[in-house]
Amino acid sequence: MLFREPLQITGFYLNPPMIISAGDARIEQLETNYGETMHHLQKEQKKVAELEQKIGQLINE
C-alpha cells in the first residue's frame, strides 16, 4: 500500500518507503528461514530413508 503523504499515528509520522523496506526485509528473512528449514527437513528425510533401508535389510537377514 503506497501513501502520498506520511501517516500520522498518535503523533508519530511513518514514512511509507521505510514501512515498505521494513516489510521487504521481513519477507526476505522469512524466505531465508523457510529455505533453511526446508534444507534441514531434506537432510532429516534422507536420514529417515537411510534408517528405513537399514531396518529393511535387518528384517531380510
C-alpha positions in Angstrom: 0.0 0.0 0.0 1.5 3.3 -1.1 0.7 6.6 0.5 1.0 10.1 -1.0 1.6 11.8 2.4 3.1 10.5 5.6 0.7 8.9 8.0 0.3 10.4 11.4 -0.4 7.9 14.1 -0.6 9.1 17.7 1.8 12.0 16.9 4.4 9.9 15.1 4.9 10.2 11.3 5.6 7.0 9.4 7.5 7.3 6.2 5.9 4.9 3.6 9.2 3.9 2.0 10.5 2.9 5.4 7.4 0.8 6.0 7.9 -0.9 2.7 11.6 -1.5 3.2 11.0 -2.9 6.6 8.3 -5.2 5.1 10.7 -6.3 2.4 13.4 -7.1 4.9 11.0 -9.1 6.9 9.8 -11.0 3.8 13.5 -11.7 2.9 14.2 -13.0 6.4 11.1 -15.3 6.3 12.3 -16.6 2.9 15.7 -17.3 4.3 14.2 -19.1 7.3 12.0 -21.1 5.0 14.9 -22.1 2.9 17.0 -23.2 5.9 14.1 -25.1 7.3 13.5 -26.9 4.0 17.2 -27.8 3.7 17.1 -29.2 7.3 13.9 -31.1 6.5 15.5 -32.7 3.4 18.5 -33.8 5.4 16.3 -35.3 8.1 14.2 -37.1 5.4 17.4 -38.5 3.9 18.4 -39.9 7.4 14.9 -41.4 7.8 15.2 -43.1 4.4 18.6 -44.5 5.3 17.3 -45.9 8.6 14.3 -47.4 6.8 16.6 -49.1 4.4 18.8 -50.5 7.2 15.7 -51.7 9.1 14.6 -53.5 5.9 18.0 -55.1 5.5 17.9 -56.3 9.1 14.4 -57.8 8.7 15.5 -59.6 5.5 18.6 -61.2 7.1 
